[in-house]
């Protein structure tokens, strides 16, 4: 949509839409720019570019999409599960603005109604909830897990994901700091321990836990293999459990346990 030439009327109307979307900062900036335009008759090149960006983010189309968005989200249990999974994923995103939006939403889920726990603007939330990476996370989150605690499974030899084990020592924890205490990587070519043990993909594994940590990878969901949710499994003959993505597991062959 072409917003040129900029006018005080366009900027003021966009400010009203920004307030309705919960983008109060954007609304304040638009009102300031409208006053500057009325006073000076023109804006600098950078101010013009920023106004065009704000006009796009607070357009009639965005308002129509955003009105009642959170009400619909919190009324839909599946969407809420997807939203939480996406926000957990983006708390580890390298872009600070995405992390701030994700943290604000999760904080509201935990302490909704308390001061300082307001929902992020709808326009900011849609930026992390409605993109190609979030779509993959949402699909993994909404589909039921293929395996349950107590199931016997095997690890796929052609795994796409990382396999991780608990950090055993204080030195490990200092070298690999992380919010959930796991960061020691193993590849499927490793024996995960003593050299006289068979490869991981040759061993039956018991599922000990599921969904015990957030989704951290955005990979396409597979109807035959599953998605990117994490499960904790204990390979036969090993002392330490490891974390494996659902898509990197398969049903245990009967001959492996007979």
Phi and psi restraints in degrees (value plus and minus 20) as a CYANA .aco file:
   2 UNK   PHI    -110.9   -70.9
   2 UNK   PSI      96.3   136.3
   3 UNK   PHI    -117.7   -77.7
   3 UNK   PSI     -22.9    17.1
   4 UNK   PHI    -102.5   -62.5
   4 UNK   PSI     125.4   165.4
   5 UNK   PHI     -98.6   -58.6
   5 UNK   PSI     131.5   171.5
   6 UNK   PHI     -91.3   -51.3
   6 UNK   PSI     117.7   157.7
   7 UNK   PHI    -153.2  -113.2
   7 UNK   PSI     139.5   179.5
   8 UNK   PHI     -81.7   -41.7
   8 UNK   PSI     -53.6   -13.6
   9 UNK   PHI     -84.4   -44.4
   9 UNK   PSI     -64.1   -24.1
  10 UNK   PHI     -83.9   -43.9
  10 UNK   PSI     -62.7   -22.7
  11 UNK   PHI     -88.3   -48.3
  11 UNK   PSI     -60.4   -20.4
  12 UNK   PHI     -86.5   -46.5
  12 UNK   PSI     -61.8   -21.8
  13 UNK   PHI     -84.5   -44.5
  13 UNK   PSI     -59.1   -19.1
  14 UNK   PHI     -86.9   -46.9
  14 UNK   PSI     -54.1   -14.1
  15 UNK   PHI     -83.5   -43.5
  15 UNK   PSI     -59.7   -19.7
  16 UNK   PHI     -84.1   -44.1
  16 UNK   PSI     -63.5   -23.5
  17 UNK   PHI     -84.0   -44.0
  17 UNK   PSI     -58.4   -18.4
  18 UNK   PHI     -80.9   -40.9
  18 UNK   PSI     -62.1   -22.1
  19 UNK   PHI     -82.7   -42.7
  19 UNK   PSI     -60.7   -20.7
  20 UNK   PHI     -85.4   -45.4
  20 UNK   PSI     -50.0   -10.0
  21 UNK   PHI    -103.5   -63.5
  21 UNK   PSI     -25.8    14.2
  22 UNK   PHI      65.9   105.9
  22 UNK   PSI     -13.5    26.5
  23 UNK   PHI    -111.2   -71.2
  23 UNK   PSI      50.4    90.4
  24 UNK   PHI     -88.7   -48.7
  24 UNK   PSI     -53.7   -13.7
  25 UNK   PHI     -83.1   -43.1
  25 UNK   PSI     -66.5   -26.5
  26 UNK   PHI     -81.0   -41.0
  26 UNK   PSI     -57.3   -17.3
  27 UNK   PHI     -83.5   -43.5
  27 UNK   PSI     -61.4   -21.4
  28 UNK   PHI     -85.0   -45.0
  28 UNK   PSI     -61.8   -21.8
  29 UNK   PHI     -83.3   -43.3
  29 UNK   PSI     -63.2   -23.2
  30 UNK   PHI     -82.8   -42.8
  30 UNK   PSI     -59.5   -19.5
  31 UNK   PHI     -87.7   -47.7
  31 UNK   PSI     -59.4   -19.4
  32 UNK   PHI     -82.7   -42.7
  32 UNK   PSI     -62.5   -22.5
  33 UNK   PHI     -86.0   -46.0
  33 UNK   PSI     -56.4   -16.4
  34 UNK   PHI     -83.9   -43.9
  34 UNK   PSI     -61.6   -21.6
  35 UNK   PHI     -85.8   -45.8
  35 UNK   PSI     -61.0   -21.0
  36 UNK   PHI     -83.6   -43.6
  36 UNK   PSI     -60.8   -20.8
  37 UNK   PHI     -85.2   -45.2
  37 UNK   PSI     -60.4   -20.4
  38 UNK   PHI     -87.8   -47.8
  38 UNK   PSI     -56.1   -16.1
  39 UNK   PHI     -96.9   -56.9
  39 UNK   PSI     -65.1   -25.1
  40 UNK   PHI    -120.6   -80.6
  40 UNK   PSI     -34.8     5.2
  41 UNK   PHI      62.5   102.5
  41 UNK   PSI     -24.5    15.5
  42 UNK   PHI    -182.5  -142.5
  42 UNK   PSI     144.2   184.2
  43 UNK   PHI    -144.1  -104.1
  43 UNK   PSI     138.7   178.7
  44 UNK   PHI     -88.1   -48.1
  44 UNK   PSI     146.8   186.8
  45 UNK   PHI     -79.6   -39.6
  45 UNK   PSI     -65.0   -25.0
  46 UNK   PHI     -86.8   -46.8
  46 UNK   PSI     -57.3   -17.3
  47 UNK   PHI     -84.5   -44.5
  47 UNK   PSI     -61.3   -21.3
  48 UNK   PHI     -79.5   -39.5
  48 UNK   PSI     -64.8   -24.8
  49 UNK   PHI     -84.4   -44.4
  49 UNK   PSI     -60.9   -20.9
  50 UNK   PHI     -88.0   -48.0
  50 UNK   PSI     -58.8   -18.8
  51 UNK   PHI     -83.1   -43.1
  51 UNK   PSI     -61.0   -21.0
  52 UNK   PHI     -82.2   -42.2
  52 UNK   PSI     -58.9   -18.9
  53 UNK   PHI     -83.5   -43.5
  53 UNK   PSI     -64.5   -24.5
  54 UNK   PHI     -87.8   -47.8
  54 UNK   PSI     -55.8   -15.8
  55 UNK   PHI     -83.4   -43.4
  55 UNK   PSI     -59.6   -19.6
  56 UNK   PHI     -86.8   -46.8
  56 UNK   PSI     -63.6   -23.6
  57 UNK   PHI     -88.9   -48.9
  57 UNK   PSI     -40.7    -0.7
  58 UNK   PHI    -143.9  -103.9
  58 UNK   PSI      21.3    61.3
  59 UNK   PHI     -97.4   -57.4
  59 UNK   PSI     150.2   190.2
  60 UNK   PHI     -79.8   -39.8
  60 UNK   PSI     -57.5   -17.5
  61 UNK   PHI     -84.7   -44.7
  61 UNK   PSI     -63.7   -23.7
  62 UNK   PHI     -86.5   -46.5
  62 UNK   PSI     -56.6   -16.6
  63 UNK   PHI     -84.7   -44.7
  63 UNK   PSI     -64.1   -24.1
  64 UNK   PHI     -80.7   -40.7
  64 UNK   PSI     -59.4   -19.4
  65 UNK   PHI     -93.8   -53.8
  65 UNK   PSI     -52.0   -12.0
  66 UNK   PHI    -107.5   -67.5
  66 UNK   PSI     -42.9    -2.9
  67 UNK   PHI     -84.1   -44.1
  67 UNK   PSI     103.4   143.4
  68 UNK   PHI      56.0    96.0
  68 UNK   PSI     -11.7    28.3
  69 UNK   PHI     -81.2   -41.2
  69 UNK   PSI     -69.9   -29.9
  70 UNK   PHI     -85.5   -45.5
  70 UNK   PSI     -55.2   -15.2
  71 UNK   PHI     -81.1   -41.1
  71 UNK   PSI     -63.2   -23.2
  72 UNK   PHI     -87.6   -47.6
  72 UNK   PSI     -58.3   -18.3
  73 UNK   PHI     -83.2   -43.2
  73 UNK   PSI     -68.3   -28.3
  74 UNK   PHI     -94.4   -54.4
  74 UNK   PSI     -35.2     4.8
  75 UNK   PHI    -107.5   -67.5
  75 UNK   PSI     -30.5     9.5
  76 UNK   PHI    -132.8   -92.8
  76 UNK   PSI      89.2   129.2
  77 UNK   PHI     -81.2   -41.2
  77 UNK   PSI     -57.9   -17.9
  78 UNK   PHI     -86.6   -46.6
  78 UNK   PSI     -65.3   -25.3
  79 UNK   PHI     -82.1   -42.1
  79 UNK   PSI     -56.6   -16.6
  80 UNK   PHI     -86.8   -46.8
  80 UNK   PSI     -59.8   -19.8
  81 UNK   PHI     -82.1   -42.1
  81 UNK   PSI     -63.2   -23.2
  82 UNK   PHI     -83.7   -43.7
  82 UNK   PSI     -62.8   -22.8
  83 UNK   PHI     -82.1   -42.1
  83 UNK   PSI     -62.9   -22.9
  84 UNK   PHI     -85.2   -45.2
  84 UNK   PSI     -61.5   -21.5
  85 UNK   PHI     -83.9   -43.9
  85 UNK   PSI     -62.6   -22.6
  86 UNK   PHI     -84.3   -44.3
  86 UNK   PSI     -62.3   -22.3
  87 UNK   PHI     -87.4   -47.4
  87 UNK   PSI     -59.0   -19.0
  88 UNK   PHI     -81.5   -41.5
  88 UNK   PSI     -59.9   -19.9
  89 UNK   PHI     -82.4   -42.4
  89 UNK   PSI     -63.8   -23.8
  90 UNK   PHI    -100.4   -60.4
  90 UNK   PSI     -30.5     9.5
  91 UNK   PHI     -87.3   -47.3
  91 UNK   PSI     -34.6     5.4
  92 UNK   PHI    -127.0   -87.0
  92 UNK   PSI     -11.7    28.3
  93 UNK   PHI     -93.3   -53.3
  93 UNK   PSI     125.7   165.7
  94 UNK   PHI     -93.4   -53.4
  94 UNK   PSI     -40.1    -0.1
  95 UNK   PHI    -103.8   -63.8
  95 UNK   PSI      99.6   139.6
  96 UNK   PHI     -79.9   -39.9
  96 UNK   PSI     -58.6   -18.6
  97 UNK   PHI     -83.6   -43.6
  97 UNK   PSI     -58.8   -18.8
  98 UNK   PHI     -85.9   -45.9
  98 UNK   PSI     -61.9   -21.9
  99 UNK   PHI     -82.6   -42.6
  99 UNK   PSI     -61.1   -21.1
 100 UNK   PHI     -82.9   -42.9
 100 UNK   PSI     -63.4   -23.4
 101 UNK   PHI     -82.7   -42.7
 101 UNK   PSI     -65.8   -25.8
 102 UNK   PHI     -83.3   -43.3
 102 UNK   PSI     -63.3   -23.3
 103 UNK   PHI     -86.2   -46.2
 103 UNK   PSI     -58.0   -18.0
 104 UNK   PHI     -82.9   -42.9
 104 UNK   PSI     -61.7   -21.7
 105 UNK   PHI     -85.9   -45.9
 105 UNK   PSI     -65.3   -25.3
 106 UNK   PHI     -85.4   -45.4
 106 UNK   PSI     -55.8   -15.8
 107 UNK   PHI     -84.6   -44.6
 107 UNK   PSI     -59.0   -19.0
 108 UNK   PHI     -85.9   -45.9
 108 UNK   PSI     -59.1   -19.1
 109 UNK   PHI     -80.2   -40.2
 109 UNK   PSI     -58.2   -18.2
 110 UNK   PHI    -102.5   -62.5
 110 UNK   PSI     -57.2   -17.2
 111 UNK   PHI    -150.4  -110.4
 111 UNK   PSI      14.3    54.3
 112 UNK   PHI     -72.4   -32.4
 112 UNK   PSI     115.0   155.0
 113 UNK   PHI      78.4   118.4
 113 UNK   PSI     -39.6     0.4
 114 UNK   PHI    -103.6   -63.6
 114 UNK   PSI     134.0   174.0
 115 UNK   PHI     -83.8   -43.8
 115 UNK   PSI     116.1   156.1
 116 UNK   PHI      65.6   105.6
 116 UNK   PSI     -14.3    25.7
 117 UNK   PHI    -138.4   -98.4
 117 UNK   PSI      15.7    55.7
 118 UNK   PHI     -91.6   -51.6
 118 UNK   PSI     131.5   171.5
 119 UNK   PHI     -86.4   -46.4
 119 UNK   PSI     127.7   167.7
 120 UNK   PHI     -88.9   -48.9
 120 UNK   PSI     139.0   179.0
 121 UNK   PHI     -74.2   -34.2
 121 UNK   PSI     122.8   162.8
 122 UNK   PHI     -76.3   -36.3
 122 UNK   PSI     -60.7   -20.7
 123 UNK   PHI     -80.8   -40.8
 123 UNK   PSI     -59.1   -19.1
 124 UNK   PHI     -89.5   -49.5
 124 UNK   PSI     -61.2   -21.2
 125 UNK   PHI     -86.1   -46.1
 125 UNK   PSI     -61.2   -21.2
 126 UNK   PHI     -83.4   -43.4
 126 UNK   PSI     -47.2    -7.2
 127 UNK   PHI     -83.9   -43.9
 127 UNK   PSI     -52.9   -12.9
 128 UNK   PHI    -118.6   -78.6
 128 UNK   PSI     -35.8     4.2
 129 UNK   PHI    -115.4   -75.4
 129 UNK   PSI     -41.5    -1.5
 130 UNK   PHI    -145.4  -105.4
 130 UNK   PSI      48.3    88.3
 131 UNK   PHI    -165.4  -125.4
 131 UNK   PSI     155.0   195.0
 132 UNK   PHI     -86.0   -46.0
 132 UNK   PSI     -50.9   -10.9
 133 UNK   PHI     -95.1   -55.1
 133 UNK   PSI     -65.3   -25.3
 134 UNK   PHI     -82.5   -42.5
 134 UNK   PSI     -55.5   -15.5
 135 UNK   PHI     -78.7   -38.7
 135 UNK   PSI     -60.2   -20.2
 136 UNK   PHI     -89.7   -49.7
 136 UNK   PSI     -60.6   -20.6
 137 UNK   PHI     -83.9   -43.9
 137 UNK   PSI     -63.4   -23.4
 138 UNK   PHI     -82.5   -42.5
 138 UNK   PSI     -59.1   -19.1
 139 UNK   PHI     -86.5   -46.5
 139 UNK   PSI     -59.9   -19.9
 140 UNK   PHI     -85.1   -45.1
 140 UNK   PSI     -60.2   -20.2
 141 UNK   PHI     -89.5   -49.5
 141 UNK   PSI     -54.3   -14.3
 142 UNK   PHI    -102.1   -62.1
 142 UNK   PSI     -43.2    -3.2
 143 UNK   PHI    -105.7   -65.7
 143 UNK   PSI     123.4   163.4
 144 UNK   PHI     -85.9   -45.9
 144 UNK   PSI     123.9   163.9
 145 UNK   PHI     -84.7   -44.7
 145 UNK   PSI     125.7   165.7
 146 UNK   PHI    -101.2   -61.2
 146 UNK   PSI     -36.6     3.4
 147 UNK   PHI    -150.5  -110.5
 147 UNK   PSI     129.1   169.1
 148 UNK   PHI    -138.8   -98.8
 148 UNK   PSI     143.8   183.8
 149 UNK   PHI     -78.1   -38.1
 149 UNK   PSI     112.2   152.2
 150 UNK   PHI      79.3   119.3
 150 UNK   PSI     -36.1     3.9
 151 UNK   PHI     -89.4   -49.4
 151 UNK   PSI     129.0   169.0
 152 UNK   PHI    -115.4   -75.4
 152 UNK   PSI     108.5   148.5
 153 UNK   PHI    -154.9  -114.9
 153 UNK   PSI     154.3   194.3
 154 UNK   PHI    -154.3  -114.3
 154 UNK   PSI     132.4   172.4
 155 UNK   PHI    -107.2   -67.2
 155 UNK   PSI     117.2   157.2
 156 UNK   PHI     -92.9   -52.9
 156 UNK   PSI     117.2   157.2
 157 UNK   PHI     -86.5   -46.5
 157 UNK   PSI     -56.7   -16.7
 158 UNK   PHI    -110.6   -70.6
 158 UNK   PSI      27.4    67.4
 159 UNK   PHI     -87.2   -47.2
 159 UNK   PSI     121.6   161.6
 160 UNK   PHI    -113.3   -73.3
 160 UNK   PSI     -39.8     0.2
 161 UNK   PHI    -118.3   -78.3
 161 UNK   PSI     151.4   191.4
 162 UNK   PHI    -104.7   -64.7
 162 UNK   PSI     125.7   165.7
 163 UNK   PHI    -127.2   -87.2
 163 UNK   PSI     114.0   154.0
 164 UNK   PHI    -150.6  -110.6
 164 UNK   PSI     124.7   164.7
 165 UNK   PHI    -139.1   -99.1
 165 UNK   PSI     140.8   180.8
 166 UNK   PHI     -80.4   -40.4
 166 UNK   PSI     127.1   167.1
 167 UNK   PHI     -96.5   -56.5
 167 UNK   PSI     102.8   142.8
 168 UNK   PHI    -105.1   -65.1
 168 UNK   PSI     -54.6   -14.6
 169 UNK   PHI    -143.1  -103.1
 169 UNK   PSI     147.2   187.2
 170 UNK   PHI     -82.1   -42.1
 170 UNK   PSI     -54.2   -14.2
 171 UNK   PHI     -85.5   -45.5
 171 UNK   PSI     -60.3   -20.3
 172 UNK   PHI     -79.6   -39.6
 172 UNK   PSI     -67.3   -27.3
 173 UNK   PHI     -84.8   -44.8
 173 UNK   PSI     -54.6   -14.6
 174 UNK   PHI     -91.6   -51.6
 174 UNK   PSI     -55.0   -15.0
 175 UNK   PHI     -99.6   -59.6
 175 UNK   PSI     -47.8    -7.8
 176 UNK   PHI    -147.9  -107.9
 176 UNK   PSI      45.9    85.9
 177 UNK   PHI     -87.1   -47.1
 177 UNK   PSI     120.0   160.0
 178 UNK   PHI    -182.3  -142.3
 178 UNK   PSI     138.2   178.2
 179 UNK   PHI     -89.5   -49.5
 179 UNK   PSI     -43.3    -3.3
 180 UNK   PHI    -135.8   -95.8
 180 UNK   PSI      -9.5    30.5
 181 UNK   PHI      54.9    94.9
 181 UNK   PSI       3.3    43.3
 182 UNK   PHI    -152.1  -112.1
 182 UNK   PSI     107.3   147.3
 183 UNK   PHI    -185.1  -145.1
 183 UNK   PSI      -5.1    34.9
 184 UNK   PHI    -119.2   -79.2
 184 UNK   PSI      86.8   126.8
 185 UNK   PHI    -108.5   -68.5
 185 UNK   PSI     125.0   165.0
 186 UNK   PHI    -150.0  -110.0
 186 UNK   PSI     119.4   159.4
 187 UNK   PHI    -119.0   -79.0
 187 UNK   PSI     140.3   180.3
 188 UNK   PHI     -87.9   -47.9
 188 UNK   PSI     -36.0     4.0
 189 UNK   PHI     -96.8   -56.8
 189 UNK   PSI     -34.2     5.8
 190 UNK   PHI    -100.1   -60.1
 190 UNK   PSI     138.6   178.6
 191 UNK   PHI    -112.9   -72.9
 191 UNK   PSI     -24.3    15.7
 192 UNK   PHI      38.6    78.6
 192 UNK   PSI      28.5    68.5
 193 UNK   PHI     121.1   161.1
 193 UNK   PSI    -156.7  -116.7
 194 UNK   PHI     -85.9   -45.9
 194 UNK   PSI     123.9   163.9
 195 UNK   PHI     -88.3   -48.3
 195 UNK   PSI     -37.8     2.2
 196 UNK   PHI    -104.0   -64.0
 196 UNK   PSI     -20.0    20.0
 197 UNK   PHI    -111.7   -71.7
 197 UNK   PSI     131.6   171.6
 198 UNK   PHI     -90.5   -50.5
 198 UNK   PSI     146.5   186.5
 199 UNK   PHI     -85.0   -45.0
 199 UNK   PSI     134.6   174.6
 200 UNK   PHI     -77.1   -37.1
 200 UNK   PSI     -61.0   -21.0
 201 UNK   PHI     -90.7   -50.7
 201 UNK   PSI     -26.4    13.6
 202 UNK   PHI    -114.6   -74.6
 202 UNK   PSI     -23.6    16.4
 203 UNK   PHI    -128.3   -88.3
 203 UNK   PSI     118.3   158.3
 204 UNK   PHI     -85.0   -45.0
 204 UNK   PSI     127.7   167.7
 205 UNK   PHI    -151.3  -111.3
 205 UNK   PSI     122.9   162.9
 206 UNK   PHI    -117.4   -77.4
 206 UNK   PSI     111.1   151.1
 207 UNK   PHI     -96.6   -56.6
 207 UNK   PSI      99.8   139.8
 208 UNK   PHI    -118.4   -78.4
 208 UNK   PSI     -50.4   -10.4
 209 UNK   PHI    -177.6  -137.6
 209 UNK   PSI     135.8   175.8
 210 UNK   PHI    -159.3  -119.3
 210 UNK   PSI     123.5   163.5
 211 UNK   PHI      37.9    77.9
 211 UNK   PSI      12.9    52.9
 212 UNK   PHI    -103.9   -63.9
 212 UNK   PSI     -26.5    13.5
 213 UNK   PHI    -167.5  -127.5
 213 UNK   PSI     136.6   176.6
 214 UNK   PHI     -89.0   -49.0
 214 UNK   PSI     141.8   181.8
 215 UNK   PHI     -86.1   -46.1
 215 UNK   PSI     110.3   150.3
 216 UNK   PHI    -141.1  -101.1
 216 UNK   PSI     -23.5    16.5
 217 UNK   PHI    -149.9  -109.9
 217 UNK   PSI     120.1   160.1
 218 UNK   PHI    -123.5   -83.5
 218 UNK   PSI      69.9   109.9
 219 UNK   PHI    -141.8  -101.8
 219 UNK   PSI     131.3   171.3
 220 UNK   PHI     -82.2   -42.2
 220 UNK   PSI     120.2   160.2
 221 UNK   PHI     -95.0   -55.0
 221 UNK   PSI     120.3   160.3
 222 UNK   PHI    -137.8   -97.8
 222 UNK   PSI     108.4   148.4
 223 UNK   PHI     -81.4   -41.4
 223 UNK   PSI     -51.5   -11.5
 224 UNK   PHI    -110.2   -70.2
 224 UNK   PSI     -45.7    -5.7
 225 UNK   PHI    -133.1   -93.1
 225 UNK   PSI     -43.3    -3.3
 226 UNK   PHI      81.2   121.2
 226 UNK   PSI    -179.6  -139.6
 227 UNK   PHI    -141.9  -101.9
 227 UNK   PSI    -168.8  -128.8
 228 UNK   PHI    -123.3   -83.3
 228 UNK   PSI      -5.5    34.5
 229 UNK   PHI     -94.1   -54.1
 229 UNK   PSI     128.1   168.1
 230 UNK   PHI    -113.3   -73.3
 230 UNK   PSI     122.6   162.6
 231 UNK   PHI    -148.1  -108.1
 231 UNK   PSI     126.2   166.2
 232 UNK   PHI    -119.2   -79.2
 232 UNK   PSI     104.6   144.6
 233 UNK   PHI    -147.6  -107.6
 233 UNK   PSI     131.4   171.4
 234 UNK   PHI    -136.7   -96.7
 234 UNK   PSI      89.4   129.4
 235 UNK   PHI     -87.3   -47.3
 235 UNK   PSI     124.2   164.2
 236 UNK   PHI     -78.3   -38.3
 236 UNK   PSI     107.3   147.3
 237 UNK   PHI      69.0   109.0
 237 UNK   PSI     -18.2    21.8
 238 UNK   PHI    -130.7   -90.7
 238 UNK   PSI     129.7   169.7
 239 UNK   PHI    -108.4   -68.4
 239 UNK   PSI     -44.9    -4.9
 240 UNK   PHI    -132.3   -92.3
 240 UNK   PSI     115.4   155.4
 241 UNK   PHI     -95.6   -55.6
 241 UNK   PSI     137.2   177.2
 242 UNK   PHI    -150.2  -110.2
 242 UNK   PSI     138.8   178.8
 243 UNK   PHI    -118.2   -78.2
 243 UNK   PSI     110.7   150.7
 244 UNK   PHI    -155.1  -115.1
 244 UNK   PSI     121.6   161.6
 245 UNK   PHI     -91.8   -51.8
 245 UNK   PSI     130.5   170.5
 246 UNK   PHI     -73.7   -33.7
 246 UNK   PSI     -62.1   -22.1
 247 UNK   PHI     -86.4   -46.4
 247 UNK   PSI     -34.6     5.4
 248 UNK   PHI    -119.8   -79.8
 248 UNK   PSI      -6.6    33.4
 249 UNK   PHI    -136.3   -96.3
 249 UNK   PSI     140.7   180.7
 250 UNK   PHI    -167.9  -127.9
 250 UNK   PSI     146.0   186.0
 251 UNK   PHI     -83.9   -43.9
 251 UNK   PSI     125.3   165.3
 252 UNK   PHI     -96.1   -56.1
 252 UNK   PSI     113.1   153.1
 253 UNK   PHI     -92.7   -52.7
 253 UNK   PSI     117.0   157.0
 254 UNK   PHI     -78.9   -38.9
 254 UNK   PSI     -55.7   -15.7
 255 UNK   PHI     -86.3   -46.3
 255 UNK   PSI     -38.2     1.8
 256 UNK   PHI     -97.0   -57.0
 256 UNK   PSI     -38.5     1.5
 257 UNK   PHI    -138.4   -98.4
 257 UNK   PSI     -20.3    19.7
